[in-house]
Amino acid sequence: MDMNRKPKRNQSLVWRKLDGETAIISGDNQALHTLNGMGSRIWSFLDGTHDIAAIVLTISNEYQKDEEIVKKDVTEYLADLTKLNLLES
């Protein structure tokens, strides 16, 4: 995955942050997706202005986790969000 890419949330989604989690309703299939605390934190960066490398570094620092592990987790998470059509291509 290109670490300079700046992922962006799909603009057709409706989402709200509630009690540290994020609830997302996808417009195409009316599915409800719920993100946990770390998923919600990553989601907050998906506005098209933050590259993946910056997201990984921030998450690694905030959660005090090894950067290589966070990189693997974040890239897999973004791939999952892409498969669910929650990110713009």
N, C-alpha and C positions, 0 to 999 in steps of 0.2 A: 504494500500500500504506500502511496506517495505521501510522505510525512509533511510535505508542503501544501497538500490539499486542504482547503478550507470548507469542511462539510457544513451543509445548511439544512435545517428542518424543512420538510415539505410544507409549503405555505397553505395547503388546503386542510391542514389538521387543526383541530380544536384541542387545546391542552390547558391544564391548570396544575399548579403546584399546590399540594395540600399536605400539611403535616410532614414535610420533608420528602414526600414522594410526589411523582408526577403522573397524572392521569391523562392519557391521550386517546382521542376518538378519531379514527381515520375516516376520512370522507368517502373513500371509494367502497369500503365494505362495512362501514359502521362498526368496526371492531374496537374494543376497548383494550388499551395497553396500559399497564401500570409499571412504572420504573421505581426501583428502590432508591435509597439515598445516594449511592455512588452513581447509579444510572442517571438520576436527576441532575447531579452535579455536572456530568458529562453533557447531558442534554442542554444545560444552561449555556454551554460554549458553542452550540451548533447554530450560530447565527450568520455564518458565512464570513466572519472576520477573524476567526481563530484557526490557525493551522493545527494539524494533528500533533506535530512536535510540541507546540506550546501547550496543548491540552494534556498531553502525556506528562510533561514536566510539572505542570500545575498539580495534577492529580497525584503524581508521585510525591511531591513535596507536602501536599495537604494531608495525605493518608500515610505518609512516611513509609512508602513501599518502594522496592527496587524498581528503577526506571525501566529496565528491560521487561520485567514482569508486567508492569503497567502498560507498556507499549503493546505487548501481545494481547492483553485483555482489552484495551481500548480499540485496537484494530479489529479484533473479533467482534466486539460490541457494535462498532460502526458497520461492519459487514452484515450483522444481524438486523440492524435498523434499516439498512438499505434493502435487504430481502423483504422486509415488511412494508416497503414503500413509505417509510417515515422520513427519509432523507431525499433531497433533490439529487438528480443524477448529474 
